[in-house]
């Protein structure tokens, strides 16, 4: 058996372990072993330790920078930042109490509660705040460059209507899964045409290199790295699917949210302060250098900095794009961070549209149980951050110019 085939089999086994998305996975990193590392808050605070999990993605920045800049410590918190191997591992660590909080896919709690990525009816994962907007992408292997950028008809043709193709995302019902499936539906590609598999974010590039999939949906810097290494190109960014969409969230386990509410408010405050720092353009190089270290994202700062600042080399000779107001954002005067219940309704409606669930979930009960509106509001006001008043307001999704009204959620859930 050749080295290429052996490596391909090993990487696929890493992905296959994630297909069983409701069990604790054993995941292979790009070098063939599970990657774990821990970064601890410098000096900490006087309080009982708080463990915050994160995945190696650019949008872990506010959680990491709050530690690096001393914002947790300034609030008397003793925070430990703990790298997670995958999103299923993050989910399980939250549920079993190994970590208290996590940088997490903002739709994961809804996916679990709806029975897509966990046990239906489980509302133990609580959303305390949204961490960022925008900044994800769908990458296709370079041989599919006829798809171009943002061209749905060309993408459908290049992908042969999805037949015989394998596409990867990071967690069933997660944000990356949703961007991928929404794009496929908009292009007229049936959900059952391509094979859709879960792969941990840091393993996407390695799996693409050995031909395990034809494309993937993930956060940065793993789209930029594929371009830099000449193996793929950006077919569309998530902000060109839905401008200012919610991406990652600060998710708490039920016990921590209930028993340490005041500490949770302080964590939110520290992350809000870090979010302001990150959104200041002159700070981008420092952020990229800090989170690029092996303890965090483990990528070269230049692979992080470009897209963090909104400058995209698309790859495959497709040129470049520059985003300003819709680049990856962490604060936007508090507009980013408010956890809107309309988002919960939208994600769960997509699960029904995609055929991931057969019947409508209890939208209101799930949203009310999971989203900690009161906790966020109190924390934001303590920081002098304005709280938006558009919790259940309609919004428009750019890709197919569809306005979603949470008061008419059934209309979206049944839309073809």
WOGI-V807946 format. One record per residue. N is the residue number from 0. RES is the residue in one letter. SS is DSSP state (helix for helix, strand for strand, loop for the rest). PHI is phi in radians with two decimals (* if undefined). Layout:
[[N RES SS PHI] [N RES SS PHI]]
This chain:
[[0 X loop *] [1 X loop -1.24] [2 X helix -1.08] [3 X helix -1.07] [4 X helix -1.17] [5 X helix -1.07] [6 X helix -1.16] [7 X helix -1.09] [8 X helix -1.12] [9 X helix -1.11] [10 X helix -1.17] [11 X helix -1.13] [12 X helix -1.09] [13 X helix -1.06] [14 X helix -1.23] [15 X helix -1.11] [16 X helix -1.11] [17 X helix -1.46] [18 X helix -1.06] [19 X loop -1.39] [20 X loop -1.25] [21 X loop -1.82] [22 X loop -2.11] [23 X loop -1.25] [24 X loop -1.55] [25 X loop -1.90] [26 X loop -2.04] [27 X loop -1.55] [28 X loop -1.46] [29 X loop -1.06] [30 X loop -1.69] [31 X loop 1.72] [32 X loop -2.47] [33 X loop -1.20] [34 X loop -1.73] [35 X loop -2.36] [36 X loop -2.73] [37 X strand -2.32] [38 X strand -2.10] [39 X strand -1.93] [40 X loop -0.97] [41 X loop -1.18] [42 X loop 1.44] [43 X loop 1.09] [44 X loop -2.30] [45 X loop -1.48] [46 X loop -1.37] [47 X loop -1.03] [48 X loop -0.98] [49 X strand -2.15] [50 X strand -1.72] [51 X strand -2.05] [52 X strand -1.46] [53 X strand -2.70] [54 X loop -1.91] [55 X loop -1.25] [56 X loop -2.44] [57 X helix -0.96] [58 X helix -1.38] [59 X helix -1.41] [60 X helix -0.97] [61 X helix -1.21] [62 X helix -1.14] [63 X helix -1.28] [64 X helix -1.19] [65 X helix -1.08] [66 X helix -1.34] [67 X helix -1.08] [68 X loop -1.60] [69 X loop 1.40] [70 X helix -1.29] [71 X helix -1.15] [72 X helix -1.03] [73 X helix -1.08] [74 X loop -1.74] [75 X loop 1.34] [76 X loop -1.73] [77 X loop -1.91] [78 X strand -1.87] [79 X strand -2.06] [80 X strand -1.67] [81 X strand -2.13] [82 X strand -1.21] [83 X loop -1.91] [84 X loop -1.39] [85 X loop -2.86] [86 X helix -1.21] [87 X helix -1.05] [88 X helix -1.14] [89 X helix -1.11] [90 X helix -0.96] [91 X helix -1.17] [92 X helix -1.12] [93 X helix -1.17] [94 X helix -1.17] [95 X loop -1.65] [96 X loop 1.47] [97 X loop -1.17] [98 X loop -2.25] [99 X loop -1.62] [100 X strand -2.46] [101 X strand -2.73] [102 X strand -1.20] [103 X strand -2.55] [104 X strand -0.94] [105 X loop -1.14] [106 X loop -1.63] [107 X helix -0.98] [108 X helix -1.03] [109 X helix -1.28] [110 X helix -1.08] [111 X helix -1.11] [112 X helix -1.10] [113 X helix -1.47] [114 X loop 1.54] [115 X loop -1.49] [116 X loop -2.07] [117 X loop 3.00] [118 X loop -1.34] [119 X loop -0.96] [120 X loop 1.61] [121 X loop -1.47] [122 X loop -1.92] [123 X loop -1.34] [124 X strand -1.63] [125 X strand -1.90] [126 X strand -1.62] [127 X strand -1.63] [128 X strand -2.93] [129 X strand -1.58] [130 X loop -1.61] [131 X loop -2.80] [132 X strand -2.01] [133 X loop 1.16] [134 X loop 1.47] [135 X strand -1.89] [136 X strand -2.83] [137 X strand -1.89] [138 X strand -1.88] [139 X strand -2.03] [140 X strand -1.17] [141 X helix -1.03] [142 X helix -1.20] [143 X helix -1.80] [144 X helix -1.09] [145 X helix -1.11] [146 X helix -1.12] [147 X loop 1.15] [148 X loop -2.01] [149 X loop 1.13] [150 X loop -1.86] [151 X helix -1.14] [152 X helix -1.14] [153 X helix -1.15] [154 X helix -1.12] [155 X helix -1.07] [156 X helix -1.17] [157 X helix -1.10] [158 X loop -1.52] [159 X helix 0.99] [160 X helix 1.12] [161 X helix 1.58] [162 X loop -1.16] [163 X loop 1.34] [164 X loop -1.82] [165 X strand -2.10] [166 X strand -2.16] [167 X strand -2.01] [168 X strand -2.37] [169 X loop -1.97] [170 X loop -2.94] [171 X loop -1.01] [172 X loop 1.38] [173 X loop -1.33] [174 X helix -1.08] [175 X helix -1.12] [176 X helix -1.08] [177 X helix -1.18] [178 X helix -1.07] [179 X helix -1.10] [180 X helix -1.20] [181 X helix -1.08] [182 X helix -1.10] [183 X helix -1.07] [184 X helix -1.12] [185 X helix -1.11] [186 X loop -1.49] [187 X loop 1.37] [188 X loop -1.75] [189 X loop -1.09] [190 X loop -1.06] [191 X loop -1.63] [192 X loop -1.37] [193 X loop -1.45] [194 X strand -1.47] [195 X strand -2.00] [196 X strand -2.14] [197 X strand -1.65] [198 X loop -2.42] [199 X loop -1.08] [200 X helix -0.86] [201 X helix -1.19] [202 X helix -1.70] [203 X helix -1.06] [204 X helix -1.11] [205 X helix -1.08] [206 X helix -1.20] [207 X helix -1.13] [208 X helix -1.02] [209 X loop -1.70] [210 X loop 1.40] [211 X loop -1.33] [212 X loop -2.66] [213 X loop -1.66] [214 X strand -3.04] [215 X strand -2.72] [216 X strand -2.05] [217 X strand -2.79] [218 X strand -1.55] [219 X loop -1.33] [220 X loop -1.65] [221 X helix -1.31] [222 X helix -1.36] [223 X helix -1.10] [224 X helix -1.14] [225 X helix -1.08] [226 X helix -1.17] [227 X helix -1.06] [228 X loop -1.55] [229 X loop 1.26] [230 X loop -1.85] [231 X strand -2.75] [232 X strand -2.44] [233 X strand -1.48] [234 X strand -1.50] [235 X strand -2.96] [236 X strand -1.66] [237 X helix -1.20] [238 X helix -1.24] [239 X helix -1.57] [240 X loop -1.63] [241 X loop -2.54] [242 X loop -1.16] [243 X loop 1.09] [244 X loop -1.20] [245 X strand -1.26] [246 X loop -2.08] [247 X strand -1.71] [248 X strand -2.33] [249 X strand -1.51] [250 X strand -1.94] [251 X strand -1.94] [252 X strand -1.36] [253 X helix -1.04] [254 X helix -1.13] [255 X helix -1.11] [256 X helix -1.06] [257 X helix -1.42] [258 X helix -1.68] [259 X loop -2.27] [260 X helix -1.04] [261 X helix -1.15] [262 X helix -1.16] [263 X helix -1.07] [264 X helix -1.08] [265 X helix -1.19] [266 X helix -1.08] [267 X helix -1.01] [268 X helix -1.05] [269 X helix -1.11] [270 X helix -1.24] [271 X helix -1.06] [272 X helix -1.13] [273 X helix -1.13] [274 X helix -1.11] [275 X helix -1.06] [276 X helix -1.05] [277 X helix -1.14] [278 X helix -1.30] [279 X loop -1.44] [280 X helix -0.90] [281 X helix -1.14] [282 X helix -1.63] [283 X helix -1.00] [284 X helix -1.03] [285 X helix -1.15] [286 X helix -1.09] [287 X helix -1.07] [288 X helix -1.16] [289 X helix -1.19] [290 X helix -1.40] [291 X loop -1.34] [292 X loop -1.12] [293 X loop -0.99] [294 X loop -1.16] [295 X loop -2.05] [296 X loop -1.41] [297 X loop 1.07] [298 X loop -2.54] [299 X loop -1.13] [300 X helix -0.92] [301 X helix -1.18] [302 X helix -1.29] [303 X helix -1.65] [304 X helix -1.10] [305 X helix -1.01] [306 X helix -1.29] [307 X helix -1.09] [308 X loop -1.58] [309 X loop 1.63] [310 X strand -1.82] [311 X strand -2.01] [312 X strand -1.49] [313 X loop -1.34] [314 X loop 1.49] [315 X loop 0.95] [316 X loop 1.26] [317 X loop -1.54] [318 X loop 1.53] [319 X strand -2.43] [320 X strand -2.35] [321 X strand -2.15] [322 X loop -1.93] [323 X loop -2.02] [324 X loop -1.17] [325 X loop -1.99] [326 X loop -1.27] [327 X loop -1.05] [328 X strand -2.09] [329 X loop -2.05] [330 X loop -2.39] [331 X helix 0.87] [332 X helix 0.98] [333 X helix 1.55] [334 X loop -1.14] [335 X loop -1.13] [336 X loop -1.52] [337 X loop -1.20] [338 X loop -1.49] [339 X loop -1.35] [340 X helix -1.26] [341 X helix -1.04] [342 X helix -1.12] [343 X helix -1.05] [344 X helix -1.06] [345 X helix -1.11] [346 X helix -1.06] [347 X helix -1.20] [348 X helix -1.13] [349 X helix -1.12] [350 X helix -1.01] [351 X helix -1.26] [352 X helix -1.01] [353 X helix -1.37] [354 X loop 1.44] [355 X loop -1.36] [356 X loop -2.28] [357 X loop -1.60] [358 X loop -2.41] [359 X loop -1.16] [360 X loop -1.33] [361 X loop -1.46] [362 X helix -0.92] [363 X helix -1.14] [364 X helix -1.08] [365 X helix -1.15] [366 X helix -1.07] [367 X helix -1.15] [368 X helix -1.32] [369 X helix -1.62] [370 X strand -1.53] [371 X loop -1.59] [372 X helix -1.00] [373 X helix -1.12] [374 X helix -1.14] [375 X helix -1.08] [376 X helix -1.03] [377 X helix -1.12] [378 X helix -1.14] [379 X helix -1.11] [380 X helix -1.10] [381 X helix -1.13] [382 X loop -1.62] [383 X loop 1.29] [384 X loop -1.74] [385 X loop -1.16] [386 X loop -1.85] [387 X loop -1.06] [388 X loop -2.00] [389 X loop -1.97] [390 X loop -0.89] [391 X loop -2.09] [392 X loop -1.37] [393 X loop -1.11] [394 X strand -2.58] [395 X strand -1.94] [396 X strand -1.63] [397 X loop -1.09] [398 X loop -0.98] [399 X loop -2.04] [400 X loop 0.88] [401 X strand -1.85] [402 X strand -1.58] [403 X strand -1.79] [404 X loop -2.02] [405 X helix -1.06] [406 X helix -1.30] [407 X helix -2.21] [408 X helix -1.09] [409 X helix -1.09] [410 X helix -1.08] [411 X helix -1.23] [412 X helix -1.08] [413 X loop -1.74] [414 X loop -1.26] [415 X loop -1.54]]
